[in-house]
Amino acid sequence: MSWFANWFDSPYYHTLYKNRDEKEAQVFIDNLVQHLQAPKGSTLIDIACGKGRHATYFNSLGLDVVGVDLSPNSIASATKNENATLQFAVHDMREVYQKNNFDVVTNLFTSFGYFEDNTDEQKAINAMASNLKSGGILIIDFMNVKKVIANLVLEEQKIIDGILFNITRTVENGHIIKDIEIIDGTEKQHFQEKVKAITLADYSNFISKAELKIIDIFGNYKLDSFDEDTADRLILICKK
């Protein structure tokens, strides 16, 4: 089983990341919706949606939303929020969900770069493009790898809900690798996150091959311009 199918479906994953900044995420989505001038009733698919926190917030702003993720546990949690205009499904991002069906496709908060082979990354971008209607918009929100690598925290410890997480980070063969040792009472487990260090140039290549055009590049959730030395994020707005 791939590392991401294993780790993202683990309850420890949700424990480690449970304090993610909801307010920051909502500010980002508010800024995006305003920037895109997305009318109420626009259709959006959130690819690799996790437990659906962003999909649910997009929906609260009046969009008709589908969230998909490979993790059955995450989707089981997300479906509790379903309504007539918010649906969730277990789905592999490399496969087309519904061809030419969505006004907006989102892939947020570094939910990419998980595959060993670049052909799989390309398949995922191609599938995102295929899900879009003509003139539709793809939004990718990834880490700014140059800044992340320059500021890599090599070792840290976290205790959350009485569970000890020993985290070490390395950069190897074009991947940013996070090893996570978990000590929960007498139980000890190990997981790994392995994300490809995808640069703007790499993304430009994937996106042009999928026959999309990059129309905006932002460097943070306030949608300020991107600078590879200082930007916190790499946010791409692409048009079909």
C-alpha angles and dihedrals in degrees: 000000000000117000093246096051088051100042101038090052092052120101087224090065090059091045093052094049101034094109096060112145106267093180092054090049091050093048089052093050092046089052092048095049090048092047093049093042085221108188120227110270093035111145118241134179118199109207116211089009098171110198090349102252093142095039089052092050093048087052092052088058091059103268124135101237141193119186121198131186138163093232114091090196092055093047092047087057094044095051090068086076096049121130137159091292100032121068134165133202140175105248141153112239090220090068126072110251101194118349118235091351110117135070091203134024118192131193106179143181099018097307093153142069094062100124127092094220126058089218087068091050088051091048089054093051090045090052091049089052092048091053089059127090116233106283090021124142130239117200119195120185112190136158118270095246096198092058093040092053092045091053100036113156100218098197136013140156127216130184112201123170089348091304118124118221116192107193127190126178131202138165113230133165094344094313132109104222126198117190113200121196112191124200112188108171105299092342118100124186137169129211133172134210114203116183124176114241093238114185130201088260091054092049092047088057095048092046097048090049088054087054095245127130125225106230101170137019120195132184104206145012091273086063095243116161120281122257114174094215098049110018118111094207142021106226117180126193110197131182131211 
